Amino acid sequence: MEIVVTGSVEETGLAALADAGHDVRTVEADPDELADAAEGAAALIVDEDTPVPAGVFERATDLQIVARTGIDVERIDVATATERGVIVANGPEADVRAVAEYIIGLLFATARGIPQGHVRLKDGEWAKGDIIGSELDGKTAGLVGFDSVGQEVAKRLDNLGLDVAVHAPDADGERIAQIGADSVDLEPCLEQADFLSVHTHGGDIELGEDELDALGDGYLVNGSDGEAVDEAALASAVEDGDLQGAAVDAVAEAPLADDSPLRDVEDIIVTPAVAKTTAAENAESTGVAEQVLAAFDGQPVANAVNVPSIPPDAYPVVKPYADLTETVARIAIQLFEGDLETVAIEYAGDIVTETVEPITAAGLTGVFDSLGWDANQVNARHVADRHGIDVDVSTIRDAPDFQNLVTVTVSGGGDELSVEGTQFADGEPRIVSIDRYWVEAIPHGHMLIVRNADEPGVIGFVGQVLGEFDVNIAGMFNAREAIGGEALSVYNLDDEPGEDVLAALNDDDRILETTVVELNGQNARE
C-alpha cells in the first residue's frame, strides 16, 4: 500500500510501516497540493498543522484511513471522510495521557503559584508570605468539554479528591458517570468550579467576560483550544483579582503575539504548547503506524473517531458476531425481491452483553454492499440515511434454543424476509432460519437456495442437474413447512451455477424458485 506522510513523524513509526512492506512517501505539501500528493494513497498521516478538506477525499479515492499525529481532528473534514468510508483516527492513548498529566501540572502550578515563586526568587526576592495559593483536596473541578484528554483529566482529578462537574452536551452521560463526575449545564459548572479545565474544540464554546465572572475567584487552565477563551477578558479578570490565576498551553495566535494581553499579567502562566513528552511522541508515532496497519488488515482501529469502537480486549469476542451478522445480512438481501425500505437487526442471547453498534455496522455493510452501494463499516449509517433506509436495532436477553441469535429482516412495499444465524461455541457460524424455514446451513461461498414442492425425488433431481453441468455439491441442508407442502433446500457449491443450470432446474414444475447467494464479495443485486 502507498502511505503519504506530511509533517513530522518519528522514525520508529515510519520504520514500522516500511517493515510491513508498504511504500512510505514523506511530502511537504500545502493544502492546495495535498490532494495531488494523496492521489493513489491508501493512507494519509498528517500533523496538527495540516488541514485535510473535503477536496482531498474527493480526489484521493483509494484512501482507507487518515491518521492524525495528535489529538485534535478539527482540521480534518470528518463528515466527508465518513461519507466516503474513510477512517479518521487521532493520536494514541500515550499522547492523551501525556497531555492530561501536563494539564494537571498546570493546575497545580497556577493554584500554588509555583512559576511566580521561582521567578521572584531568581530575581532575589523572598516572596514566601506573598504566595500562598490554594489546595486542591476537597474542592470542585469543572470541565468544559469532555474529549479524550478531558476524560483522563477527570479521572486524575477524581483520584486527587476533587468533586468533578462536566459540561459537555454532546458527551456520553454514562461515560461521565463512570468516571465519577456529574453532568451539568454550563452555568452551574462555572459557579461550582474552584478550578476550571477547558477541553473544547473548534469554537464549540467561547468563555468570555460573563462566563469568567460566573467562575468567580477560581482558577482556569486551557490546554485545548486557544479560541475557547477570550484572552483579553481572561487577562482582565486575573489582573483585577476576579480570578485567582490561569495557566494556558493553547493560545489564539502562536507564537504569542507581542501585544498579547496574556504577556503582562503575572498570575497567568503561558507555555508554548509543550504538553507532549519525548516518550509520548515516540509512542504517538508507533501508535499511528499501528492504526494504519490495523486499518489495512481489517482490524479495529483503536483511536478511530468516526467508526463504532471495539475495545481491543473485546475484539476476539465481537469480531465473530460482526462476521456472522454481515453474512446473515448478505443472504437476506440477496433473497429479498422487493424494494428495500427497512433493515431490522435483532440480537438475542449472549451477544446483547457486547457492544452491538460495530456489529450493526457490519450487518448494514453486508446489506448495502450486496446492493452495489459503496458501503463499509465507516459509512454504513450514512449510506442508510442517503438512500432513505430505516434502520431498526433491538436486543432480547433470551434466545430460546440458542446461546445467541442474530435476525436480519429486510422489508419494503409490504414484503419482508428474515434470515437468522447463530455463532456456535467452536466459533463456527450457522444459518438456522431462512424465511421461517428452519435449517442448519453453513454459510460459505456459492449457495444455491431452492424452494420446491415437498415431493419424493426432488432432491435427487437437483443433484442430477448439478452433476450434469459438472457443479459439485459441498454440502446440502433441507427444511420443509409441512409434509406435502413446500420445502427449502440450501446447497453449498464449489462453483457458481450458471444461467443454464438454473434454467434446467426451473423447467421442472416441482421447482418453485431458485436463488444463488454469493458470499465471496460479488454483488448479486444491482
Residue, then its C-alpha position, 0 to 999 in steps of 0.5 A: m500500500e502507498i502511505v503519504v506522510t506530511g509533517s513530522v513523524e518519528e522514525t520508529g513509526l515510519a520504520a514500522l510501516a516500511d517493515a510491513g512492506h508498504d511504500v512510505r512517501t514523506v511530502e511537504a505539501d500545502p493544502d492546495e497540493l495535498a490532494d495531488a500528493a494523496e492521489g493513489a494513497a491508501a493512507l494519509i498521516v498528517d500533523e496538527d498543522t495540516p488541514v485535510p478538506a473535503g477536496v482531498f477525499e474527493r480526489a484521493t479515492d483509494l484512501q482507507i484511513v487518515a491518521r492524525t499525529g495528535i489529538d485534535v481532528e478539527r482540521i480534518d473534514v470528518a463528515t466527508a471522510t465518513e461519507r466516503g468510508v474513510i477512517v479518521a483516527n487521532g493520536p494514541e492513548a500515550d499522547v492523551r495521557a501525556v497531555a492530561e498529566y501536563i494539564i494537571g501540572l498546570l493546575f497545580a502550578t497556577a493554584r500554588g503559584i509555583p512559576q511566580g515563586h521561582v521567578r521572584l526568587k531568581d530575581g532575589e526576592w523572598a516572596k514566601g508570605d506573598i504566595i500562598g495559593s490554594e489546595l486542591d483536596g476537597k474542592t470542585a473541578g469543572l470541565v468544559g468539554f469532555d474529549s479524550v484528554g478531558q476524560e483522563v483529566a477527570k479521572r486524575l482529578d477524581n483520584l486527587g479528591l476533587d468533586v468533578a462537574v462536566h459540561a459537555p452536551d454532546a458527551d456520553g452521560e454514562r461515560i461521565a458517570q463512570i468516571g465519577a463526575d456529574s453532568v451539568d449545564l454550563e452555568p452551574c459548572l462555572e459557579q461550582a468550579d474552584f478550578l476550571s479545565v477547558h477541553t473544547h474544540g473548534g469554537d464549540i464554546e467561547l468563555g468570555e467576560d460573563e462566563l469568567d465572572a460566573l467562575g468567580d475567584g477560581y482558577l482556569v487552565n486551557g490546554s485545548d483550544g486557544e479560541a475557547v477563551d477570550e484572552a483579553a477578558l481572561a487577562s482582565a479578570v486575573e489582573d483585577g483579582d476576579l480570578q485567582g490565576a490561569a495557566v494556558d498551553a493553547v493560545a489564539e495566535a502562536p507564537l504569542a503575539d507581542d501585544s498579547p494581553l496574556r504577556d503582562v499579567e503575572d498570575i497567568i502562566v503561558t507555555p508554548a504548547v509543550a504538553k507532549t513528552t519525548a516518550a509520548e511522541n515516540a509512542e504517538s508515532t508507533g501508535v499511528a503506524e499501528q492504526v494504519l496497519a490495523a486499518f489495512d488488515g481489517q482490524p479495529v482501529a483503536n483511536a478511530v473517531n468516526v467508526p463504532s469502537i471495539p475495545p481491543d480486549a473485546y475484539p476476539v469476542v465481537k469480531p465473530y458476531a460482526d462476521l456472522t451478522e454481515t453474512v446473515a445480512r448478505i443472504a437476506i438481501q440477496l433473497f429479498e425481491g422487493d424494494l428495500e425500505t427497512v433493515a431490522i437487526e435483532y440480537a438475542g442471547d449472549i451477544v446483547t452483553e457486547t457492544v452491538e453498534p460495530i456489529t450493526a455496522a457490519g450487518l448494514t455493510g453486508v446489506f448495502d454492499s450486496l446492493g452495489w452501494d459503496a458501503n463499509q463499516v465507516n459509512a454504513r449509517h450514512v449510506a442508510d440515511r442517503h438512500g432513505i433506509d430505516v434502520d431498526v436495532s433491538t436486543i432480547r436477553d433470551a434466545p430460546d434454543f440458542q446461546n445467541l441469535v442474530t435476525v436480519t429482516v429486510s422489508g419494503g412495499g409490504d414484503e419482508l424476509s428474515v434470515e437468522g444465524t447463530q455463532f456456535a461455541d467452536g466459533e463456527p457460524r450457522i444459518v438456522s432460519i431462512d424465511r421461517y424455514w428452519v435449517e442448519a446451513i453453513p454459510h460459505g461461498h456459492m449457495l444455491i437456495v431452492r424452494n420446491a414442492d415437498e415431493p419424493g425425488v426432488i432432491g435427487f433431481v437437483g443433484q442430477v442437474l448439478g452433476e450434469f453441468d459438472v457443479n459439485i455439491a459441498g454440502m446440502f441442508n433441507a427444511r420443509e413447512a409441512i409434509g406435502g407442502e413446500a420445502l427449502s433446500v440450501y446447497n453449498l457449491d464449489d462453483e457458481p451455477g450458471e444461467d443454464v443450470l438454473a434454467a434446467l432446474n426451473d423447467d421442472d414444475r416441482i421447482l418453485e424458485t431458485t436463488v444463488v447467494e454469493l458470499n465471496g464479495q460479488n454483488a448479486r443485486e444491482 
